[in-house]
Amino acid sequence: MKTIIRKIDNLYSDHKFIEEAAGILQRGGLVAFPTETVYGLGANGLSAEACRKIYEAKGRPGDNPLILHIGDIEGLYEIAEEITPTAKKIIDKFWPGPLTMIFKKRPCVPDNVTGGLDTVGVRFPSNEIARELIRLAKVPVAAPSANSSGKPSPTRASHVQFDLDGKIDMILDGGAADFGLESTIVDATGGKAVILRPGAVTKEMLEGLLGYAEIDPAVLKKPDKNIIPKAPGMKYTHYSPKASVILVKGEMGKVVEEINRRAKEKQRDGLKIGVLATDETKALYKADIVLSAGSRNDEVSIGANLFKILRKFDYLDADIVFSEVFSEKGEGLAIMNRLKKAAGYNYIEV
């Protein structure tokens, strides 16, 4: 299969490319497209056969649910059986945007979208290209991240091409994603707001709206192979570059000292060592590759850069990557959730 790549510089002058992509979705094909979070790999979300192709192209486990994307709020009522008052309050505040909500599904939603569950994740993206594509396709679009399963999520069309070229029909190149981390996932089917995956819509934001918000215990610990995942990413360790990632936690001066010591040891063994640092510390490290994710004073930029940086270690052939850790408040919770999974929960405390 030859993968077509279409650059969207302007929603109106390049509209024909979005129309072309919508036609591919209607015919059961796969299209990668930009959202404000990461690039998604889209298929007709009401076609079990089209959704099967997503799992095949990504090498994705069949029990890892997909998210259905809608182009307008009316689309929600076609696929969701029940919308609780709590869910309504959340979506009125945060949609369109980087938030996925869990709902009881209608029978029209195929079982392979939901991993066999009776619930479905739904997102109303704010990215204009994504919304226009869904509107023209005239179906909800199932779209996990457009990467090979287990690898860092793509924040640019080039990342998608690196992983999936020749496996999918088209890539719509709409530039870099704004947030760079997948959407927050919230389950309010039981009346309470429970975070199943942290993201740009933070626990603190939900608490400001509702007065409370819970975090599912599975978010905070190493995935259990026996867990039945309620949402994408709950069961599996992923976001990993080819290199082994090791998180180093402690007082910053000691962290720098420990990483430099271990880097020197591993370099003696002939290994190429990378360090995921910040603007404040990058000059302190002595490794083969030192990359900054941004300033510690700007969590949003760190989140936006994280997957790009993890992929860059691959491009530069790092064998081991030592990473600093971050606060788990605000968007830091989402950053650390992804870093822990990338590292397989491999920590050094100093």
URPE-V166746 format. One record per backbone hydrogen bond with DSSP energy under -1.0 kcal/mol. CO is the residue of the C=O (numbers start at 1). NH is the residue of the N-H. Records with the same first field share a line. If there is no record, write none. Layout:
CO->NH  NH
//
This chain:
4->171
6->173
10->14
12->15
14->17
15->19
16->20
17->21
18->22
19->23
20->24
21->25
22->26
23->27
24->29
25->28
30->170
31->42
32->172
33->40
36->179
37->180
39->146
40->33
42->31
43->142
44->47
47->51
48->52
49->53
51->55
52->56
53->57
54->58
55->59  60
58->149
61->64
67->143
68->123
69->141
72->75
73->76
76->79  80
79->106
84->88
85->89
86->90
87->91
88->92
89->93
90->94
91->95
97->99
98->184
100->186
101->122
103->120
104->81
106->109
110->113
111->116
113->66
114->117
118->105
120->103
121->68
122->101
123->70
124->97
127->131
128->132
129->133
130->134
131->135
132->136
133->137
134->138
140->45
141->69
142->43
144->41
145->147
148->151
150->240
154->39
155->177
156->160
157->161
158->162
159->163
160->164
161->165
164->167
169->4
170->32
171->6
173->8
184->100
185->196  197
186->102
187->194
188->191
193->214
194->187
195->216
197->185
200->202
202->206
203->207
204->208
205->209
206->210
207->211
214->195
216->219
224->227
231->234
244->321
246->323
247->348
249->350
251->255
252->256
253->257
254->258
255->259
256->260
257->261
258->262
259->263
260->264
261->265
262->266
263->267
264->268
266->271
267->270
272->319  320
273->289
274->322
275->291
276->324
277->293
278->281  282
281->284
289->275
291->277
294->279
295->298
298->302
299->303
300->304
301->305
302->306
305->309
306->310
307->311
308->312
309->313
311->315
312->316
313->318
314->317
319->244
320->274
321->246
322->276
323->248
329->332
330->333
331->335
332->336
333->337
334->338
335->339
336->340
337->341
338->342
339->343
340->345
341->344
346->247
348->249
//
